[in-house]
Amino acid sequence: MTDTDPRRHLLSTRRYQWDSSGAAVSRPVGFAEEAAERRESLSHGLEDARATITGNEALVSAALLKEFAARLRHDLAQGTIAPDAEELAQVATDLADRMTKAGGLPD
């Protein structure tokens, strides 16, 4: 098991792999890796979503995503987080924009 470094890794997520003996081994997930996976997921669009949320839920989610992106960028400016966190901040910003539109607010 590799230790999670909060300056470079997500705190909420770990990936699991199997070693040569078949034992599950967890590893931390870096910001750029998560950003790439989420971008790929989002590239399929919202139209193929299987769940629906209200306009208000979309707007609240957008506000939380904007705050998350702002905090990542603040830490980037302070030098307390890895530079590839910008990629994750941009994914959050892009999704917040989509959620804002889905919630019924103009650009």
N, C-alpha and C positions, 0 to 999 in steps of 0.2 A: 504494500500500500504506500502510495506517495502522499506526502503531506500536502494539504491545500494551502496555498499562499494567497491570501485575500487580495493582494496587489495584482495577481495574475490570473486567478481562477474564480469561477462562480462558487458561492458558498452554498447554494441550494441544490446543486446537481453534481453527481459523480457518474462516470461510465464504468461499466463492468466488463471485464474480459476474462478469458479462461487461460490459465497458464498451462504448461506442458503436462502437469499432473491432473488437469481437469478442474482445479480449484478456481473459484471465482476470485478475481483480484480487482479491487476498485482503483480508479485513478481520477484525479481532478480534471475538470474541464476548463480549458482556457477561454478567454473572451473571444478571440478570433474564431476558434472552433465552433463555439456556440453561435456566433453571428453568422457564420457560413451555413450552419444547419438550419437556422431560423430563416435566413434569406431563401434558401432552397424550399423550405416549407411554404413560405409566403408567395413564392413565385407561381404557385398553383392558383392563387386568387382566393378571394372570399366567397365567390359564387359557389364553390363546391363544399362549403361548410355544411356540417350536418346539424349544428346547433344554432339556435337563434338567441339573440340578446335584445333587450329593449334599447331604445335610443339613449335613455338615461344611463344604462349600464355601459354602453359604448363610450359615452362622454366621461364617465368616472374612470373607466379603464384608460382612456386617452390621457386624462390628467395624471394618473399614476405613472404611466409610461413616460410622459414628459418630465415628471419629477425624477424618475430613475435616470433618464438620459442626462438631465441637468446635473445630477449628483456625480455621475460618471465623469462628465466633462469638467466639473469642479475639481475632482480628484486628479484628473489629467493635468490641469493647469497647475496644481500644487505639486505635481511630480510624485504623488503617493500611490499611483496605480499604473500598471503597464500601459504603454502607448496603444496596444491593440484593443484596449477598452473602447476606443473611439469607434471601432467597427460595430461593437454591440450597442453603443449609444446611438449610432445612426440607424440601426435596425429598429430600436425602440422608438426613435423619432418618426421613422417612416410608418411604422404600425400605428403610432398615435395619430398621425395625419389621416390614415385610412379609417381609424375608429371615429375620429371627429366627423369625417364626412358621413360615415355610416350612421352616426348619431344625429345627423340632420343639420349640422352647422356648416356654413360655407368655409372656403379656404381662409 
